[in-house]
């Protein structure tokens, strides 16, 4: 009898422990800092000779954006990062660009909304994000637009992936 009780207690402890650890690893609750604006292929916006897929590494704009996820299903941000960037392809080239970067001068814009989480999928502001370890990935389809030099034609678009790291 005591052997059976020991096995049952051990099994219960084992399954409870595994389940709890899995949920803790994927928990969105806490503060997440914006650490990357990733674009496939990257750019050399600051003309230092190094192409980076993370636009934040290429600009001098101040970024203090954080998202705060509460256990009650409310997400808020009190320091939203905003950037306007115009990208034109130099005429006669396939990979040389001119960039016009305008950093947000308006200050802090805060917001609050609800969120829902199902495993590694997170939904807020009607958009889906994915959690992988301590990073949250939010893909904005066709958010980067590349124009011709006269800004009369869209030559290409690229997806932008916002990456947040749990603090």
SVG drawing of the C-alpha trace seen along z (x, -y; Angstrom):
<svg xmlns="http://www.w3.org/2000/svg" viewBox="-9 -67 41 69">
<polyline fill="none" stroke="black" stroke-width="0.4" points="0.0,0.0 2.7,-2.5 4.6,-1.7 1.5,-2.5 0.9,-5.7 4.6,-6.7 4.3,-6.0 1.0,-8.0 2.5,-11.0 5.7,-10.9 3.6,-10.8 1.4,-13.7 4.5,-15.7 6.2,-15.0 3.2,-16.0 2.3,-19.0 5.9,-20.2 6.2,-19.8 2.9,-21.6 3.8,-24.5 7.3,-25.0 5.9,-25.0 3.3,-27.7 5.9,-29.8 8.2,-29.8 5.5,-31.1 3.9,-33.6 3.6,-37.0 3.0,-38.7 5.7,-41.3 7.5,-44.1 8.8,-43.7 11.2,-46.1 11.3,-46.8 14.8,-45.6 14.5,-45.2 12.8,-46.4 13.9,-43.6 13.6,-43.6 14.7,-40.7 17.8,-41.7 18.5,-44.7 19.8,-48.2 22.8,-50.4 20.8,-53.5 23.6,-55.2 26.1,-54.6 28.7,-53.0 29.4,-50.2 27.5,-47.6 24.1,-46.3 21.9,-45.4 18.5,-43.6 17.7,-45.6 16.7,-49.1 17.2,-50.2 20.9,-49.6 21.0,-51.9 19.3,-55.0 19.9,-57.5 16.3,-57.8 15.5,-57.3 13.7,-54.1 12.3,-53.4 9.2,-51.4 8.0,-48.9 4.8,-46.8 3.5,-45.8 1.3,-42.7 -0.8,-42.4 -2.2,-39.1 -5.7,-40.5 -5.5,-40.5 -4.6,-44.2 -1.6,-45.4 -0.3,-48.9 2.5,-51.0 3.6,-54.4 6.5,-55.0 5.6,-54.2 8.4,-54.3 7.5,-55.9 9.6,-56.4 8.9,-57.7 11.3,-56.5 11.2,-57.1 13.2,-54.7 14.0,-55.3 15.9,-53.1 18.5,-55.0 17.7,-55.1 19.7,-52.6 20.6,-50.4 19.1,-47.4 20.5,-47.7 21.4,-51.3 19.0,-53.4 18.4,-56.9 16.9,-57.1 15.1,-60.0 14.6,-59.2 12.4,-61.3 12.4,-60.5 9.3,-61.0 9.4,-64.5 5.9,-64.3 6.9,-62.6 5.3,-59.8 2.0,-58.2 0.5,-55.7 -2.3,-53.2 -4.0,-50.3 -5.8,-47.4 -6.8,-43.8 -4.8,-40.8 -5.4,-37.1 -2.8,-34.3 -3.1,-30.7 0.2,-28.9 2.9,-30.8 0.3,-32.9 -0.6,-36.3 -3.3,-38.6 -3.7,-42.3 -4.9,-45.2 -6.4,-42.6 -2.9,-41.4 -1.2,-38.1 2.2,-37.8 4.4,-34.8 6.4,-34.2 9.6,-32.2 11.5,-32.0 12.1,-35.6 11.2,-37.2 7.9,-38.3 7.7,-38.7 5.1,-40.9 5.1,-40.8 3.7,-43.9 3.0,-42.8 4.3,-45.1 5.2,-47.8 8.4,-48.9 7.8,-50.6 10.5,-51.3 9.7,-54.0 11.2,-55.2 13.2,-58.5 10.1,-60.6 7.9,-58.8 5.4,-58.1 5.7,-54.3 6.0,-51.7 8.9,-49.4 8.7,-46.9 7.4,-46.3 9.0,-44.3 7.5,-42.9 8.7,-44.5 9.1,-42.3 9.0,-44.0 11.0,-42.1 10.4,-42.6 12.6,-41.1 11.2,-40.2 12.9,-42.3"/>
</svg>
